[in-house]
Amino acid sequence: MAIVTSHKSPLDGVRIIDLGGHLAGPLAAMLLTDQGAETLRIISPKNSNVDHPINAILNRGKFEIPLDLRIDTDRMILDSFMQEADIFIENYAPGAMSRLGLDISYLKERFPKLIIISLPGFTSDEEDKKDLKAYEGIIAAMTGQYTDIHAVRNLFGLDPVYTSLPIASVYASIHAATAAVLALNNRAARQGAGLHIEVPLASAALTAMSSIYMDIEQAPARYDAPRLPFFLKKIILPLNRKFVARGGDNRQQKFLNIARKSYPALMTSYTCMDGEVLYLFAIDNSKIVKALFTELKITDELKNAGLVFSNPYQKDLSNNLSETSNLSKKWQKNIKALVTKELSKKTAQKWEERLNKIGIPCVRQRTTQEWINSPELKKAGLAIEINDIELGKIIQPGLQVWLTNFSNTYKQPISRSKKYQKLNWNPKKYHGAYHYRPSVDQSDHTKINASNWLKGVTVIDLCSMVAGPVAGRTMAEYGARVIKVETPMPNHGPRMTCWYGIDGNQGKESILLDLKTSEGQDALKKVLRTADILLTNHLPDAMSRMGLSEAEIYKINPKILYARVNAYNGPQKGPWDTRVGYDPVLQAASGIMKRYGDPNQPELHAIASCVDALTGYSAAFGMALGLYCKSKGENLFSIGTSLAASASLIQLPFAFFPSERKRPEASGQLSKGENAFYRLYQAIDGWVFLAAPNATLFQILSLLQKTHKHQNTISDNEAAKIISNTLKKMKRQKILAMFKKAGLSAAPVDKIQDMKNILLTAPQTDSLQLIERIIPGLGKVQSIPALQTRVEGQMLGILPPAEKPGSSTTRILNEYGMDADELIKRNIAANEICNEYLPGKV
């Protein structure tokens, strides 16, 4: 794919003012700037971090202007530019905008066409949190990231562990960018009027963890992760938690090693001949499992031992290789031993190359620096080199989404610029008055209700797993009609289809078609003829086998947008384009696991809430851009994003080279924070997170009524020890009150299970909420609603529960002029995969 820097970009002509601070606001503006928007970046003349690489990355393509907004003349300059802007982005602390004379009500009155994007820590209506500084660590503490992100720590009663990934800020930025584009696209319906969009960081963090928060009352035991014997789960582990809680780091490490053994045999790391570690993810997919065991030459041995390949939708078997996550402890141990033996015969790199050629998701565990410097990423355009005007060449993540027409060209991000005078904005001098621009009656909620922004848009969702379905669900949240098309005979087991589908397929209509048959393909083509978007995470070869090559899709519907979500694809053709991948595989490839664990013992950073969901929301951003382009009459066909792009974005503060200016990385399963003042601390009755990065040791020690004769030269570890020894003798409520009185931020650290009652009763004005619904066949189902975007104070609507797969087959096929009964009779279509919503013990 050729890089043509003069090619028109999706947001050409859109003007943005970026007044964001820290990460979320500038990153939202960067995502929009990468798509061609002209962005004026307001920087403080006293900002000491402007020459840091992360600032160079966040401000790429933007025009920087130094303004001190405490000075009237500088505010007048900003005012003159804002009269020309389409979008204004800010993520100041509560009250800060008002102190600058830029409160939201003033901006809406003075610039009525302006789309205002705010990214606060919490909603503006949460009075109880207005004095709480929303540091990333505070948000993480309040959303269960330190307790529940790890798949098994909580189960074994291990202490909270710190994660340095800026989940809240990165997810908030992609939500903000998506909402901004959809608001632009909807502007004509509002008669050109602007509006205020709020994307709270705390809400964004929850949208990253929706599958972790989901709870299904009547879920069979086969969906437990990990699945453990009743005696171990109900008796041994509760006693173990009390024992572990009274131990130190050595005991924590010992039981962590035991906990790691509970990972399924085909979802873990193996040491190869060269001592390098290979991560393998081949669970619950009969096709992949068969290919792996055939390659390792262990199929016959396993079958002779009593293992079988059986349809997991018909029976729950503890020896079924089609559902390897559900195998008994005995079988997991046996398989691990056989796989360990075979993988030790070659180097990790050899196995990575060999297994990926036959479609088995695996990767050699890498560091982030290895990842961002890999030639494969550079060839795909997922890692780019920009010659920054201040810092020189910086290798950094490329575009998060890419849109192409039939010439397959796109625009490469470029360096920031200080020559803001080149902007062709024609700013008007401030005269204390503004020109009237058409507005809209705010009482007409149909025009400002974001849940209707995509009304009339039809999306055909061919995706499986998590990322693709999340993208489709997001489109439904904004009002699109989403038709979910699945096969009646999945290769994936019910965990991957039905269980994850309860979260990812909310608001969709479900049909089942056998796309291996020509009749099934013809049925789908009839549905595609009038659709607006085709969303898929199948590789191009698989799409071609379904009769859906790019040429065929265009022939069926020349106006359709073709949105692809894949593992390693980028805006350019790359050597890993045909590889299959999942969230954990990309964590291993990109260094996330080595940071969360260590180089010798990489650690899984949750499933689906790290890379998967971010990729899904990124695809929604791409589809919003595509619809905006089409509304302007532009010729556009393909939209792309990938797990690989998201694996870099989620760790943006670390994903660049050279790395000399990179901030220190807190890592490891014993990590409690960045330093003594930004750290987890244990109290008598639980844990708290202290976020006081600008505090001094003297200030903290005075608060704790402690003194130290060498406090000016004390090390960070010694300071942490002093604070820890004091706080562990205090109750949490007293600690939190003490820090609040001193103007320092601290938050309780609770497990998700312990927070649920509060979240279930939280008012709609809160950024942290959970809903509970009774669904036939599932009982009470708890899930995260669409919290991410609030337009003029309104949340997105709550979607209908996910349908049982196939529930809408008959109705939709008949709607599109087909004989549904005949197709079902001939097994071309189906009304269900199995009798149950969630297949259990059948």
C-alpha positions in Angstrom: 0.0 0.0 0.0 1.5 3.3 -1.1 1.9 6.2 1.4 0.6 9.4 -0.3 0.8 12.3 2.0 -1.3 14.5 -0.1 -4.3 12.2 -0.1 -7.4 13.6 1.5 -8.1 12.5 5.1 -11.4 11.8 6.7 -11.4 14.9 8.9 -10.0 17.4 6.5 -11.5 20.8 7.2 -12.4 20.0 10.8 -10.8 22.4 13.3 -10.0 21.4 16.9 -8.7 23.2 19.9 -6.9 20.9 22.3 -6.8 22.2 25.9 -6.3 18.8 27.3 -3.9 17.9 30.0 -2.1 14.7 31.0 -3.0 11.8 28.7 -6.8 11.5 27.9 -7.5 14.9 26.3 -4.4 15.2 24.2 -4.7 11.5 23.1 -8.3 12.1 22.0 -7.2 15.1 20.0 -4.3 13.0 18.6 -6.6 10.3 17.3 -8.7 13.0 15.5 -5.6 14.8 14.2 -4.2 11.6 12.8 -7.4 11.5 10.7 -6.7 14.9 9.1 -8.2 17.4 11.6 -6.4 20.7 12.0 -5.6 21.0 15.7 -4.4 23.9 17.7 -2.7 22.7 20.8 -2.7 25.1 23.7 0.4 24.7 25.9 1.4 26.5 29.0 4.6 28.6 28.6 5.7 27.1 31.9 5.1 23.5 30.9 8.3 21.6 31.7 7.3 18.4 29.9 6.9 19.8 26.4 10.2 18.3 25.3 9.3 14.8 26.6 8.8 12.1 23.9 5.3 11.3 25.1 4.3 14.9 24.5 5.9 14.8 21.0 3.8 11.7 20.2 0.5 13.1 21.7 1.0 16.4 19.8 2.0 15.0 16.5 0.4 16.8 13.6 -0.8 19.6 15.9 0.1 23.3 15.8 1.3 24.3 19.3 0.7 27.8 20.6 1.9 28.9 24.1 -0.8 30.7 26.0 -1.1 31.6 29.7 -4.9 31.5 30.1 -4.6 33.4 33.4 -3.7 36.5 31.3 -6.5 38.4 29.7 -4.7 39.0 26.4 -3.9 35.3 26.0 -7.5 34.4 26.7 -8.6 36.8 24.0 -6.3 35.1 21.5 -7.8 31.7 22.4 -11.3 33.3 22.1 -10.5 34.4 18.5 -9.5 30.9 17.5 -12.5 29.3 19.2 -14.8 31.3 17.0 -13.4 29.2 14.1 -13.2 25.8 15.8 -15.6 22.9 15.4 -14.4 20.9 18.4 -13.0 21.9 21.8 -11.4 19.3 24.0 -10.6 19.7 27.7 -9.9 17.5 30.7 -9.3 19.9 33.4 -10.0 19.2 37.1 -13.4 20.3 38.4 -13.6 24.1 38.8 -10.3 24.7 36.9 -12.1 25.8 33.7 -14.4 28.2 35.6 -11.3 29.8 37.3 -10.0 30.5 33.8 -13.3 32.1 32.8 -14.0 29.1 30.5 -16.8 27.2 32.2 -19.0 25.1 30.0 -22.1 27.3 30.2 -20.1 30.3 29.1 -18.6 28.3 26.2 -22.0 27.0 25.1 -23.5 30.5 25.1 -20.6 32.3 23.4 -19.8 29.5 20.8 -23.2 27.8 20.1 -21.9 25.8 17.2 -19.0 24.3 19.2 -18.8 20.6 20.0 -17.3 20.6 23.5 -15.6 17.4 24.7 -14.9 17.1 28.4 -13.0 14.2 29.9 -13.3 14.5 33.7 -12.4 11.8 36.2 -16.0 11.5 37.2 -19.3 13.1 36.1 -19.8 16.7 36.7 -22.8 15.8 38.9 -20.9 13.8 41.4 -20.5 16.2 44.3 -19.0 13.6 46.6 -16.0 13.3 44.2 -15.5 16.9 43.1 -12.4 17.3 45.4 -10.9 13.9 44.5 -8.1 14.3 41.9 -8.8 11.7 39.3 -5.3 10.3 38.8 -5.1 7.1 36.8 -4.2 5.2 39.9 -7.3 6.5 41.7 -9.6 5.4 38.9 -7.9 2.0 38.8 -8.4 1.6 42.6 -12.1 2.4 42.3 -12.8 0.1 39.4 -11.2 -3.1 40.6 -8.1 -3.0 38.4 -5.7 -3.8 41.2 -7.8 -6.7 42.6 -9.6 -8.3 39.7 -7.6 -7.7 36.5 -5.4 -10.7 37.2 -7.3 -13.9 36.3 -6.5 -15.9 39.5 -4.9 -13.7 42.2 -8.2 -12.8 43.7 -9.4 -16.4 43.7 -6.3 -17.4 45.8 -6.6 -14.5 48.2 -3.4 -12.7 47.0 -2.8 -9.0 47.7 -3.8 -6.3 45.2 -1.1 -5.7 42.5 -0.4 -2.5 40.7 -0.7 -2.1 37.0 0.9 0.8 35.1 -1.4 0.6 32.0 -3.4 3.8 31.7 -6.6 2.0 30.9 -9.0 4.7 31.9 -7.3 7.5 29.9 -6.8 5.4 26.8 -10.3 4.1 26.7 -11.8 7.5 27.4 -9.8 9.0 24.5 -11.2 6.5 22.0 -14.7 7.0 23.3 -14.3 10.8 23.1 -13.0 10.6 19.5 -15.9 8.4 18.4 -18.5 10.7 20.0 -16.9 13.8 18.5 -17.1 12.3 15.0 -20.7 11.1 15.4 -21.6 14.6 16.7 -20.1 16.1 13.6 -22.0 13.7 11.4 -25.2 14.6 13.3 -24.7 18.3 13.1 -27.0 18.9 10.2 -29.9 17.3 12.2 -29.2 19.8 15.0 -29.3 22.7 12.5 -25.6 23.3 13.0 -25.8 23.6 16.8 -23.0 22.5 19.1 -23.4 20.5 22.3 -21.5 19.3 25.3 -20.2 15.7 25.5 -18.8 14.3 28.7 -16.6 11.2 28.8 -15.8 10.4 32.5 -12.5 8.4 32.9 -14.1 6.2 35.6 -16.9 5.2 33.2 -14.4 4.5 30.4 -12.5 2.2 32.7 -15.6 0.2 33.4 -16.3 -0.2 29.7 -12.9 -1.8 29.4 -13.9 -4.4 32.0 -17.5 -5.3 31.1 -16.8 -9.0 30.8 -15.1 -9.0 34.2 -18.1 -7.3 35.8 -20.7 -9.5 34.1 -22.3 -12.0 36.5 -24.9 -14.6 35.3 -26.9 -16.2 38.1 -27.7 -19.4 36.4 -24.4 -19.9 34.5 -23.4 -23.6 34.7 -20.1 -24.5 36.4 -18.4 -25.0 33.0 -18.1 -21.2 32.7 -16.1 -20.7 35.9 -12.6 -19.4 35.2 -10.8 -21.5 36.2 -13.1 -24.4 36.8 -12.3 -26.0 40.1 -13.7 -28.9 42.1 -16.4 -27.9 44.6 -14.3 -29.0 47.7 -11.3 -26.9 46.6 -13.4 -23.8 45.6 -15.7 -23.8 48.7 -13.5 -25.1 51.5 -9.8 -25.1 50.7 -9.5 -21.8 49.0 -11.4 -19.7 51.7 -9.0 -21.2 54.3 -6.1 -20.5 52.0 -7.0 -16.8 51.7 -6.8 -16.3 55.4 -3.4 -18.0 55.5 -2.0 -16.0 52.6 -3.3 -12.7 54.0 -1.0 -13.1 57.1 2.1 -13.8 55.0 4.7 -11.6 53.5 6.1 -11.4 49.9 7.6 -14.8 50.0 4.3 -16.4 50.9 2.6 -14.3 48.2 5.1 -15.5 45.6 4.8 -19.1 46.6 1.0 -19.1 46.3 1.1 -17.1 43.1 3.2 -19.9 41.6 0.5 -22.4 42.7 -2.2 -20.1 41.3 -0.5 -20.0 37.9 -0.9 -23.7 37.5 -4.7 -23.3 37.3 -4.3 -21.7 33.8 -5.5 -24.1 31.1 -2.8 -26.1 29.3 -3.5 -24.3 26.0 -3.6 -20.8 27.5 -0.2 -20.5 29.1 3.5 -20.0 28.5 6.1 -22.6 27.8 9.9 -22.5 28.0 11.5 -23.6 24.7 15.0 -25.0 23.8 16.7 -21.6 23.9 15.2 -20.6 27.3 12.9 -18.1 25.6 9.2 -18.3 26.5 6.4 -19.1 24.0 2.8 -18.0 24.8 0.2 -20.4 23.4 -3.5 -19.6 23.2 -5.4 -22.4 21.6 -8.3 -23.1 23.9 -11.9 -23.9 23.0 -11.5 -24.1 19.2 -11.7 -27.6 17.9 -10.0 -26.7 14.6 -7.0 -25.0 16.2 -6.6 -27.8 18.8 -6.6 -30.5 16.2 -4.0 -28.6 14.1 -1.8 -28.1 17.2 -1.9 -31.7 18.4 -1.3 -33.0 14.9 1.7 -30.8 14.6 3.1 -31.8 18.0 2.3 -35.5 17.1 0.4 -36.1 20.4 -3.1 -36.7 19.1 -3.0 -40.5 19.3 -1.5 -40.5 22.7 -4.2 -38.3 24.1 -7.0 -40.2 22.4 -5.6 -43.5 23.7 -5.6 -42.0 27.2 -9.3 -41.3 27.0 -9.7 -37.8 25.5 -12.2 -37.2 22.8 -13.3 -34.6 20.3 -17.0 -34.1 20.9 -19.6 -31.3 20.2 -19.4 -29.1 23.3 -22.8 -27.7 22.6 -24.4 -31.1 23.2 -22.5 -32.4 26.3 -20.4 -31.0 29.1 -17.5 -33.4 29.2 -14.4 -33.2 31.4 -12.3 -35.0 28.7 -13.5 -33.0 25.6 -10.6 -31.6 23.5 -13.1 -29.3 21.7 -13.4 -27.4 25.0 -10.0 -27.5 26.5 -10.6 -24.8 29.1 -13.1 -27.2 30.7 -10.8 -30.2 31.0 -10.3 -31.7 34.4 -7.2 -30.9 36.5 -5.8 -34.3 35.6 -6.1 -33.8 31.9 -4.7 -30.3 32.0 -1.7 -31.6 33.8 -1.2 -34.4 31.3 -1.5 -32.1 28.3 0.9 -29.6 29.8 3.5 -32.3 30.3 3.2 -33.4 26.6 3.2 -29.9 25.2 6.2 -29.0 27.4 8.2 -31.9 26.2 7.5 -31.1 22.5 8.1 -27.4 22.7 11.4 -27.9 24.4 12.8 -29.4 21.2 13.0 -26.1 19.2 13.6 -22.4 19.9 10.6 -20.1 20.7 11.1 -18.2 17.4 11.1 -21.4 15.4 7.9 -22.6 17.1 6.3 -19.1 16.6 7.0 -19.2 12.9 6.0 -22.9 12.4 2.8 -22.8 14.4 1.5 -19.5 13.0 1.8 -20.9 9.5 -0.8 -23.5 10.3 -3.1 -21.0 12.1 -2.2 -21.6 15.7 -2.1 -18.4 17.8 1.2 -18.2 19.7 4.0 -15.8 20.0 7.4 -15.5 21.6 7.2 -13.3 24.7 8.7 -9.9 23.9 9.4 -6.7 25.7 7.7 -3.5 24.6 10.9 -2.2 23.2 11.3 -5.3 21.1 7.7 -4.9 20.0 7.8 -1.2 18.9 11.2 -1.8 17.1 10.1 -5.0 15.3 10.5 -4.8 11.5 7.1 -6.6 11.1 5.3 -3.7 12.8 7.2 -1.1 10.7 6.4 -2.8 7.5 2.7 -2.9 8.4 2.7 0.8 9.3 1.9 0.0 12.9 5.2 1.5 14.1 6.3 4.7 12.4 9.2 7.0 12.7 8.5 10.8 13.0 11.3 13.4 13.0 10.1 15.6 15.8 11.0 19.3 15.6 12.5 19.2 19.1 13.6 15.7 19.8 14.5 14.2 16.4 13.5 10.8 15.3 11.0 8.9 17.5 9.7 5.5 16.7 6.1 5.3 17.9 2.7 3.7 17.3 1.1 4.5 13.9 -2.5 5.1 13.1 -5.1 3.5 15.4 -7.6 3.2 12.5 -7.1 3.6 8.8 -9.6 4.3 6.0 -8.9 3.7 2.4 -10.6 4.1 -0.9 -9.8 2.0 -3.9 -6.4 3.5 -4.5 -5.4 2.2 -1.0 -3.8 5.4 0.1 -3.7 7.0 3.5 -2.0 9.9 5.2 0.9 9.4 7.5 1.1 11.3 10.9 3.7 14.0 10.9 5.6 16.0 13.5 4.0 18.7 15.6 4.6 22.3 14.5 5.1 25.6 16.3 4.1 27.6 13.2 0.5 28.0 14.2 0.4 31.1 12.0 0.1 28.8 9.0 -3.3 27.7 10.1 -5.9 29.1 7.7 -8.4 29.8 10.4 -8.8 33.6 9.9 -9.4 34.2 13.6 -11.5 37.2 14.5 -10.3 39.7 16.9 -12.0 39.6 20.3 -14.6 42.4 20.6 -16.6 41.0 23.5 -19.5 39.8 21.3 -20.2 36.9 19.2 -22.1 36.3 15.9 -25.4 34.5 16.0 -25.2 31.0 14.8 -28.3 28.7 14.4 -29.2 26.8 17.5 -31.8 24.1 18.3 -34.5 23.8 20.9 -32.7 21.8 23.6 -36.1 20.4 24.7 -36.2 18.4 21.4 -34.4 15.4 22.8 -34.6 13.5 19.5 -31.9 15.8 18.1 -29.5 15.6 21.0 -30.1 12.1 22.2 -27.0 10.3 21.1 -28.8 6.9 21.2 -30.5 8.0 17.9 -27.4 9.3 16.1 -27.1 6.2 14.0 -30.8 5.5 13.5 -31.4 4.2 10.0 -27.8 2.7 9.8 -27.7 -1.1 9.3 -24.6 -3.0 10.4 -24.0 -6.7 9.4 -21.8 -8.2 12.2 -19.9 -11.3 11.1 -17.6 -11.2 14.1 -16.8 -13.7 16.8 -15.0 -13.5 20.2 -14.8 -10.0 21.8 -13.3 -7.2 19.8 -15.6 -7.4 16.8 -18.8 -7.9 18.8 -17.9 -4.9 21.0 -17.6 -2.8 17.9 -21.1 -3.9 16.8 -22.6 -3.4 20.2 -21.2 0.2 20.3 -22.9 1.0 17.0 -26.1 -0.3 18.5 -25.6 1.9 21.5 -25.7 4.9 19.2 -28.8 3.7 17.5 -27.7 1.5 14.6 -29.6 -1.7 13.6 -27.1 -4.5 14.1 -27.7 -7.9 12.6 -25.4 -10.6 14.0 -24.7 -13.4 11.7 -23.2 -16.6 13.1 -22.7 -20.2 12.0 -25.0 -22.9 13.5 -21.8 -25.1 13.9 -19.1 -23.0 15.5 -15.5 -24.1 15.8 -15.3 -22.1 19.1 -16.8 -23.6 22.2 -19.8 -22.1 24.0 -17.6 -19.9 26.3 -16.3 -18.0 23.3 -19.7 -17.7 21.5 -22.6 -17.8 24.0 -20.9 -16.6 27.3 -19.0 -13.7 25.8 -21.9 -13.0 23.5 -24.2 -12.2 26.4 -22.1 -9.0 26.9 -20.9 -8.3 23.3 -24.2 -9.0 21.5 -26.6 -6.8 23.5 -28.9 -4.8 21.2 -28.4 -7.1 18.2 -30.7 -9.3 16.1 -29.2 -12.8 15.7 -29.4 -15.1 12.7 -27.6 -18.4 12.1 -26.5 -19.2 8.5 -24.2 -21.9 7.2 -21.8 -19.8 5.1 -19.9 -22.8 3.9 -22.8 -23.5 1.6 -23.6 -21.5 -1.5 -27.2 -21.1 -0.4 -26.1 -19.6 2.9 -23.8 -17.3 1.1 -26.6 -16.2 -1.2 -28.9 -15.5 1.8 -26.2 -13.3 3.4 -25.7 -11.4 0.1 -29.4 -10.5 0.0 -29.0 -9.0 3.5 -25.9 -7.1 2.5 -27.4 -5.4 -0.6 -29.1 -2.8 1.5 -26.7 -2.7 4.5 -24.5 0.3 5.3 -21.6 -1.5 7.0 -20.2 -5.0 6.9 -18.2 -5.7 10.1 -15.9 -8.8 10.2 -12.9 -10.2 12.0 -12.4 -13.0 9.6 -9.1 -13.0 7.6 -9.4 -12.2 3.8 -8.9 -15.8 2.8 -11.8 -16.9 5.0 -14.0 -14.2 3.6 -13.2 -15.3 0.1 -14.2 -18.9 1.0 -17.6 -17.4 2.0 -17.9 -15.7 -1.4 -17.1 -12.3 0.2 -13.8 -11.1 -1.3 -13.4 -7.3 -1.4 -14.3 -7.3 -5.1 -17.4 -9.5 -4.5 -18.5 -7.3 -1.5 -18.3 -4.2 -3.7 -20.2 -5.9 -6.5 -23.0 -6.8 -4.1 -23.2 -3.3 -2.6 -21.0 -0.5 -4.0 -22.0 1.9 -1.2 -21.2 -0.4 1.7 -18.4 0.3 4.2 -16.2 -2.8 4.8 -14.9 -2.7 8.4 -12.2 -5.2 9.3 -10.9 -6.1 12.7 -7.9 -8.4 12.7 -4.9 -9.4 14.8 -1.8 -7.9 13.2 -3.0 -5.9 10.2 -1.9 -2.3 9.7 -2.5 0.4 7.1 0.3 -1.2 5.0 0.7 -4.8 3.9 2.7 -6.6 6.6 4.4 -10.0 7.1 2.0 -11.0 9.9 -1.2 -10.1 8.2 -2.4 -13.7 7.9 -1.7 -14.5 11.6 -4.6 -15.4 13.9 -4.5 -13.7 17.3 -6.4 -13.1 20.5 -6.1 -10.5 23.3 -3.6 -12.6 25.4 -1.4 -13.3 22.4 -1.0 -9.6 21.7 -0.3 -9.0 25.3 2.6 -11.5 25.1 3.8 -10.1 21.7 3.8 -6.5 22.8 5.5 -6.7 26.2 2.4 -6.2 28.4 2.8 -9.6 30.0 6.5 -9.0 30.8 5.8 -5.7 32.4 2.9 -7.1 34.5 5.0 -10.1 35.4 8.7 -10.1 34.8 11.1 -11.2 31.9 11.3 -14.7 33.3 7.7 -15.1 34.4 5.3 -13.0 32.1 1.9 -12.6 33.5 -1.5 -12.4 31.8 -3.1 -8.9 32.3 -6.7 -10.1 32.3 -8.7 -11.3 29.3 -10.6 -9.0 26.9 -10.2 -5.9 29.1 -6.8 -5.0 27.9 -6.5 -5.2 24.1 -9.8 -6.8 22.9 -12.4 -4.2 24.0 -10.1 -1.3 23.0 -9.9 -2.8 19.5 -13.7 -3.0 19.4 -14.2 0.6 20.4 -11.5 1.6 17.8 -13.4 -0.2 15.1 -16.5 1.8 16.1 -14.4 5.0 15.8 -13.4 3.9 12.3 -17.0 3.2 11.3 -18.0 6.6 12.6 -15.3 8.2 10.5 -16.5 6.1 7.5 -20.1 7.3 7.9 -18.9 10.9 8.2 -16.9 10.6 5.0 -19.9 9.1 3.2 -22.1 11.9 4.4 -19.8 14.3 2.5 -20.1 12.2 -0.6 -16.6 10.8 -0.5 -15.6 7.5 -2.1 -14.6 5.2 0.7 -14.6 1.5 1.0 -12.3 -0.1 3.7 -12.0 0.6 7.4 -9.3 -1.2 9.4 -8.0 -1.6 13.0 -6.2 -4.4 14.8 -5.4 -5.9 18.1 -1.7 -5.0 17.4 -2.6 -1.3 17.1 -4.4 -1.4 20.4 -1.6 -3.4 22.1 0.6 -0.3 21.4 -2.0 2.3 22.3 -2.9 0.9 25.7 0.8 1.2 26.7 1.5 4.4 24.9 3.6 5.9 27.8 6.1 3.0 27.2 5.7 2.3 23.5 8.3 4.5 21.8 12.0 4.5 20.9 14.6 5.8 21.8 13.5 5.0 25.4 16.0 7.1 27.3 13.3 9.5 28.4 10.8 6.8 29.1 9.4 7.0 32.7 10.3 4.2 35.1 8.2 1.1 34.6 6.6 -0.3 37.7 6.4 -4.0 37.0 6.1 -7.4 38.6 3.5 -9.2 40.6 4.8 -7.8 43.9 4.5 -4.2 42.6 2.5 -1.8 44.7 3.0 1.4 42.7 5.3 3.9 41.0 6.8 5.3 44.2 6.1 5.9 47.9 3.6 8.7 47.1 1.7 6.8 44.3 1.2 3.4 45.8 -1.0 0.8 47.3 -1.0 0.6 51.1 -2.5 -1.9 53.5 -4.7 -0.8 56.3 -6.2 -2.8 59.2 -9.4 -3.4 57.3 -8.3 -3.5 53.6 -6.2 -1.5 51.2 -6.0 2.1 50.0 -4.3 3.8 47.1 -2.4 7.0 47.8 -2.0 9.4 44.8 0.1 12.3 45.9 2.8 12.5 43.3 3.6 16.1 44.0 3.8 15.7 47.8 7.0 15.9 49.7 8.2 13.4 52.3 8.2 16.1 54.9 4.5 16.8 54.1 3.6 13.1 54.4 5.6 12.4 57.5 4.1 15.5 59.2 0.7 14.3 58.3 1.5 10.9 59.9 3.1 12.6 62.9 6.4 10.9 62.1 9.9 12.3 61.9 13.1 11.0 60.4 16.5 12.5 61.0 17.6 11.7 57.4 14.4 12.6 55.6 16.2 14.7 53.0 18.3 11.8 51.8 15.9 8.9 52.5 15.4 6.5 49.6 12.0 5.9 48.1 11.8 2.3 49.4 12.6 3.5 52.9 9.9 6.2 52.6 7.4 3.6 51.5 8.3 1.4 54.4 7.7 4.2 56.9 4.3 5.1 55.4 3.3 1.4 55.2 4.2 0.7 58.8 2.1 3.6 59.9 -1.0 3.0 57.7 -1.3 -0.7 58.4 -2.1 0.2 62.0 -5.0 2.5 60.9 -8.5 1.8 59.5 -9.2 2.8 56.0 -11.9 5.4 56.7 -9.5 7.3 59.0 -6.7 7.1 56.4 -9.0 8.4 53.6 -10.3 11.3 55.8 -6.8 12.2 56.9 -5.5 12.5 53.3 -8.7 14.3 52.1 -8.3 16.9 54.9 -4.7 17.5 53.8 -5.8 18.0 50.2 -4.2 14.7 49.0 -6.0 12.1 46.9 -6.6 8.6 48.2 -9.2 5.9 47.4 -10.3 2.6 48.8 -9.2 -0.5 47.0 -12.1 -3.0 46.9 -12.8 -6.2 45.0 -15.5 -6.0 42.3 -17.7 -8.4 44.2 -17.6 -6.1 47.2 -18.5 -3.1 45.2 -21.5 -4.5 43.3 -24.2 -3.6 45.8 -23.1 0.1 45.7 -22.9 0.1 41.9 -26.3 -1.5 41.5 -28.0 1.3 43.5 -25.9 4.2 42.1 -28.0 7.0 40.5 -27.7 7.6 36.7 -25.6 10.7 37.4 -22.8 8.5 38.7 -19.9 7.5 36.6 -19.8 4.0 38.1 -22.9 1.9 37.7 -24.0 -1.6 37.2 -27.4 -2.9 36.1 -29.3 -6.1 36.8 -31.9 -7.7 34.7 -33.7 -11.0 34.8 -33.3 -12.9 31.5 -35.2 -16.2 30.9 -32.8 -19.1 31.0 -30.1 -17.0 32.7 -31.7 -15.6 35.8 -30.3 -12.4 37.2 -27.6 -10.9 34.9 -25.5 -8.1 36.0 -23.7 -6.0 33.4 -22.1 -2.6 32.7 -24.5 -0.2 30.8 -23.2 2.2 28.1 -21.7 4.7 30.5 -19.0 6.0 28.3 -20.7 9.0 26.7 -23.1 11.6 28.1 -24.5 14.1 25.7 -26.0 17.2 27.4 -26.1 15.2 30.6 -27.9 12.2 29.0 -26.5 8.7 29.1 -26.8 6.4 26.1 -29.8 4.1 26.4 -29.7 0.6 27.9 -29.7 -1.9 25.1 -32.0 -5.0 25.1 -30.3 -8.2 26.3 -28.4 -10.3 23.9 -30.6 -12.7 22.0 -30.1 -16.4 22.2 -28.2 -17.1 19.0 -30.6 -17.6 16.1 -33.6 -16.1 17.7 -34.3 -13.7 14.8 -33.4 -16.1 11.9 -36.9 -16.7 10.7 -38.1 -13.1 11.0 -35.1 -11.5 9.3 -34.8 -14.0 6.4 -38.5 -13.5 5.7 -38.1 -9.8 5.9 -35.5 -9.9 3.2 -37.8 -12.0 0.9 -36.5 -15.5 1.6 -38.3 -18.6 2.6 -36.9 -19.1 6.1 -38.7 -22.4 6.8 -37.2 -23.9 3.7 -33.7 -22.8 4.5 -34.0 -24.1 8.1 -35.4 -27.4 6.8 -32.4 -27.8 4.5 -30.0 -26.9 7.4 -28.9 -23.7 5.5 -30.2 -21.7 8.4 -31.1 -22.4 12.0 -33.0 -21.0 14.9 -30.6 -22.1 17.6 -27.2 -23.7 18.1 -28.6 -25.7 21.0 -31.6 -25.8 23.3 -30.1 -23.7 26.0 -29.2 -20.0 26.1 -25.9 -21.0 27.8 -25.2 -24.7 27.1 -24.6 -26.5 30.4 -24.8 -30.1 31.6 -26.8 -31.7 28.8 
